[in-house]
Amino acid sequence: MTADFLIIGSGIAGLSLALKLSKLGTVIVITKSKRPNQIPTMRRAALQL
């Protein structure tokens, strides 16, 4: 797996940065949650996409 950017953390700052960087290349977000769709901030960020 390759990416242009690696974001560690899926808080609001990490997801916001990932969204901005996704316009420049491939982004991987690493989170400690096993089920990322259960995190409220990820649900909110998905609505912005």
C-alpha positions, 0 to 999 in steps of 0.5 A, a space after each residue: 500500500 502506498 500513499 502520498 500522505 499519512 495522517 495519524 489520528 482521526 480526530 477533527 484536526 486529522 480528518 480536516 487535514 486529510 480532506 484538504 490533502 486528498 485534493 493533492 494526492 492519496 491519503 491514509 488515515 491511521 486510527 486506533 479504533 477497530 470500527 472507524 464508522 463508530 466514531 462521531 467525528 468520522 461521521 461528521 467528516 463524511 457528511 462534508 465529503 
